Amino acid sequence: MTNRDEQLFLGYIHQNPSNREILRLAPRLGVSDWWLTAGALFQTVWNVLEGKDPQAGIRDYDLFYFDEDTSYEAENAVILRAKELFGDLGVDVEVRNEARVHLWYEEHFGVPALAFSSTADAIDHFAATTCCFAVSSDSAGTLQTYAPHGFDDLFALRVVPNPVLAPREVYEAKTKRWAEVWPSLTILPWPPT
């Protein structure tokens, strides 16, 4: 990963006005270890590379944070603050405390999950390595990027499975939709077990 790749990535994601606004406003949310992540980023890059509207096909904008208070009430209070903060953007900003994921993951996805140690740890467990991107900012607008697998696959429109937590069915359901929206993707198959 080079600084040039990171700058290119940031240039792409900033073509999406929703990303710009979320990154500008999110420090006001007052949560720790927060990151804009997932489809808000990699799908914006795919849109730019395919010459589409940077916001095309993006269902929601995931903002993850990490708080040791894993109560529903604490997370819900942050979700309500976020709804007010991002309410004028016209997009769904989905805010989740990654310290709570292990409490509901098995019921939702059918496999148990260990508790994550940080937001980055949660991002490392996405169904595809091509999804493992995050950007955060401080109140001065200084950006920080998290890209544990680099940018090569992202820029090549190549989706690579990450079989560390999500089951094969989750990967295949996601990639089926992605292939319909972003037809130039090359989707690698889930590895044999």
N, C-alpha and C positions, 0 to 999 in steps of 0.2 A: 504494500500500500504506500503510495506516495502522497505528498502534500498536494500535488497537482490533481490526483484522483479525488482527494477530499474536497478540494475547491470546486472541481467539476460537479461532484455530487451535490454540494451545497448550492451551486448555481442552478442545478436542475430543480431541486426541491423548492427553491425560492421562486420558481416560476408559478408555483401554485399559491395563490393569494391566501388560501385558508392556512397553509403551513406557515406563511410569514406572520399572519395575525396570531395564530396559536403560540408561536415561539415568542412573539412580542408580549402577549398577555400572560402566559403561563407563570412567570415568576411571581405574579400577584396572587397566585393560588395559595402560596405559603406552605407547600409540601416539600418534603425532602426527597432527594434522589429521583427527580422527575425527568422523564424523557418523552418526547414525541416519537412514535415508533411505528413499525409495521407498515401496512398498506399506504398510509399517508405519505410515506417516503418512497418505498420501492415501487409502488404503483404510479406515483408522480413521475419517477424517472422513466418507467416504461412508457408513459404517455408522451413525455417529451421526446424520447427516442423514436417513437412511432409517429410523431408529428400530430398528436391529438391535443385537445384541450387538457392542460395539466391536471384538471380535476376529474376527468372522465373515468367512470367505473369505480370510483372510490366510495365505498359504502359508509365508512366512518373513519374517524381520526383518533387513533389510540394514544392516550396520554397515560403512561404508567408512572407510578410513584411507589415509594417503599416506606412504610410506617409500621413500627413494631406493634402498634395498637391494631389488632386484627379483628376488632369488633365490627359488626355490620354497621352499627350506629356511627362509628368514627368514619368509616369509608363513605357512608351515605351523606354525612355532613360535607365531605369534600366534593362528592358528586353534585350536591345541591349548589355549593359555591361555584363550581365549574359551570353548571347550567346557567347561572346568572352571568358569570364572567364571559362565557363564549356564546351567549344566547343570540347575539346579533349577527353571528357569522353565517347562519343559514346552512350549517353542516352539523352532523352528529359527532360531538367530541365525547368519546367513551373513556371515562376516567376510572382506573382500577388500581387498588392497592395490591401490589404483587406479593406482599407478605401474606395475603389471604388466599392466594390461588389454590394452595393445597387443600383448603377446606371444602372447595366445591368442584375441583377438577375431575375427580373420578366420576361423580354423578353426571357431569356434563359430557365427558369424553370417553368414559368407560375404562380408564386406566388410572391407577393412583399416581399422585405426584408428591415428591418430597417438598418440604418447605424451601422456598428460594431464599438465598442469603442477601440478595440485592436486586435492583431492577435489571442490571446487566445480566445477572444469573438467569432471570426470567427470559430475557431476550435471547440468550444463548440456547434456550429450549424451544424456539419456534420450529414449526414443522419443516421449514426449508432454510438452508443457510442463506439463501438469497433474500430472506426476510429479515435477517438479523442486523438491522440498522436502527440507530436512534440518534436524535439530536436534542440537545438541551441548550438553554440560554440563561444568562443572568440578567439582572435588572438593567445593566448597561448595554445589553444586546450582544454580548460576547458569546459566540456559539462554541459548543463542544460536541464532537461527533463520536459515536461508538459504532465501530464496524469490525467485529472480530474476525470476519472471513475476507475482509478486503472488498474491493469493488469490481474485480474482473468479471465475475459471473453476472453481476447486476448489469454492467455496461454491455455485456454480450447477450443480454436478454435470455440468460440460461438459468433455469430453476433447478436447484440441487437439493435433494432431500436431506433432512437432518434427523435421523432416527434415534434421538436421545430421549424423547418423551411422547410426543404426539403419535397416535396410532396411524398405521398406513391409510386407513379409511379417511382420516382427517386430511392428510396430504393429498390423496387422490380427489377428494371432493373439492378442495381449494383449487388444485391445479386444473381441474375440469372447467371450473368457472373462469379462471384466469386465461385459459387457452381460448375461450370464446370471446373474451373482451380484448385480449392482447394476442392476436393470432401469430405474431412473429416470434413468440416465445419458443424456446427449446426446453422441454420438460423432461428431466431425467427420471427414470423409473425408481420406485422405492426398492432398496436393495433386498435380495432374498434373505429370508430368516434362517 
